[in-house]
């Protein structure tokens, strides 16, 4: 098992609304994302590998292949 330093992974990118994959476990991808709004947020997401970054809606923001860090 590999230990992932989430703080270090967050420091590798600065763009918002662009999830990055940092690991996988039992068919789930561990994703991190920076969100911008009233506050700047950082989130860790556990989602099935088939989940698009825009959910079940495809738009110009949809990314078919997320970057792995």
N, C-alpha and C positions, 0 to 999 in steps of 0.2 A: 504494500500500500504506500502511495506517495503522499507526503504532507504538502499541502498547498498554502502558501502565505497569501491570504486574500489582500492584505494591505499592499504587498509588493505587486500583485497582479493589477490592482486598481491603478497603481502608479504608472503602468505601462501604456495607458491611453488617456486621452483627455476629452474625446468626443462624447456627446450625450446621446441617449436613445439608440445606442448601438451595442446590444448584448454581445458578450464574448464568452466562449466556452472555456472553463478552467478544469473540468474533469467530467468523468462519467461513472455511474454506479447503477447496476441493475436496469439497464435500458433507459435511465434518466440522465439528462445532461445537467451539470452544475454550471450555471451561467451567472456572470456578473454584469451589471449595467449601471451607468450613471444617469440619473434623471435630473432634469432641470425644471424648476417651477418657482414657487414662492420660496422654497428652500432647495439647496442642492442635496440630493439624496444618492445614496449608494445602496444597491440591493443585490442579494444573492437569491437566485431562482433555481428551483428544482423542477424540471419539466421533462416530459417524454421527448426523446430525440426528434420525433416527428413534428413537434410544435414550432410553428413559425414565429418570428419575433413580433408579428402583427396579429397573432391568434389565427382565427379562421377567415380573416379578411385579407385579400391580396391588394396591395396598393404600391405606389412608388416608393414607399418606405420599407417594403418587404425585402428581406435578405434571405435568399434560398440557402446559402452556405455561410454560417457564422464563422468568424475568425476564432482560432484556438490560440490561447496564450500559454 
